[in-house]
Amino acid sequence: MLYQLFQSARTEKEFNELIELTFTEHERAMMLERWRIFDALDRGLSQRDVSKEVPCSIVTATRGAKVYRDNREVIKKYLELIRG
C-alpha cells in the first residue's frame, strides 16, 4: 500500500506533501538524521565523530552504525543516488 501511495507522487512537491501527511515532523527529522549518520559512517567517521557532526547522541550513532554494517551495500546504493 505505501509503495503505491508514494509511487503515485508525480512531482517532488506531491512527494513532499505525502511525506508531511504521513510522518510527523519528528519522524521526518529522524529519517533525515539516519541518512546523515549513514553518510558520515560511509565517509569513514567514527561513531563519536558521527555524533558530533550530525549531531546526535552516541547511542543513536551506534544504532545507525549497526544498521549500516548489516546493510552496507544497499545503503551505499542509495547514498550514491543522494550524492548524485
C-alpha positions as CSV (number, residue, x, y, z in Angstrom):
1,M,0.0,0.0,0.0
2,L,2.7,2.5,0.9
3,Y,4.7,1.7,-2.2
4,Q,1.7,2.5,-4.4
5,L,0.9,5.6,-2.4
6,F,4.4,7.1,-2.7
7,Q,4.8,5.9,-6.3
8,S,1.7,7.9,-7.2
9,A,3.6,11.2,-6.5
10,R,4.4,12.7,-9.8
11,T,6.4,15.7,-8.6
12,E,8.7,16.4,-5.7
13,K,6.0,18.8,-4.4
14,E,3.5,15.9,-4.3
15,F,6.0,13.6,-2.7
16,N,6.8,16.2,0.0
17,E,3.0,16.6,0.6
18,L,2.7,12.8,1.1
19,I,5.7,12.8,3.4
20,E,4.2,15.6,5.5
21,L,0.8,14.0,5.7
22,T,2.3,10.6,6.6
23,F,5.0,11.4,9.0
24,T,5.2,13.8,11.9
25,E,7.9,16.5,11.9
26,H,9.9,14.4,14.5
27,E,9.7,11.3,12.3
28,R,10.9,13.2,9.2
29,A,13.7,14.6,11.2
30,M,14.7,11.2,12.5
31,M,14.7,9.8,8.9
32,L,17.0,12.6,7.7
33,E,19.2,12.1,10.8
34,R,19.5,8.4,10.0
35,W,20.7,9.1,6.4
36,R,23.2,11.8,7.7
37,I,24.5,9.1,10.0
38,F,24.9,6.6,7.2
39,D,26.6,9.2,5.1
40,A,29.1,10.1,7.8
41,L,29.8,6.4,8.5
42,D,30.3,5.8,4.8
43,R,32.9,8.6,4.8
44,G,34.8,6.7,7.5
45,L,33.9,8.8,10.6
46,S,33.9,7.0,13.9
47,Q,30.7,6.8,15.9
48,R,31.9,9.5,18.2
49,D,32.7,11.8,15.3
50,V,29.4,11.0,13.7
51,S,27.6,12.0,16.9
52,K,29.4,15.4,16.8
53,E,28.9,16.0,13.1
54,V,25.2,15.0,12.7
55,P,24.6,16.0,15.8
56,C,23.1,13.1,17.7
57,S,23.7,11.0,20.8
58,I,26.4,8.3,20.6
59,V,23.6,5.8,21.2
60,T,21.8,7.0,18.1
61,A,25.1,6.9,16.1
62,T,25.7,3.3,17.4
63,R,22.2,2.2,16.4
64,G,22.8,3.7,12.9
65,A,26.2,2.0,12.7
66,K,24.7,-1.4,13.3
67,V,22.1,-0.9,10.6
68,Y,24.9,0.5,8.3
69,R,27.1,-2.6,9.0
70,D,24.2,-5.0,8.4
71,N,23.1,-3.3,5.2
72,R,26.2,-1.6,3.8
73,E,25.8,-2.4,0.1
74,V,22.1,-1.4,-0.1
75,I,22.8,1.8,1.9
76,K,25.7,2.6,-0.4
77,K,23.4,2.3,-3.4
78,Y,21.1,4.9,-2.0
79,L,23.9,7.2,-0.9
80,E,25.1,7.3,-4.4
81,L,21.7,8.4,-5.6
82,I,21.6,11.1,-2.8
83,R,25.1,12.3,-3.6
84,G,24.3,12.5,-7.3
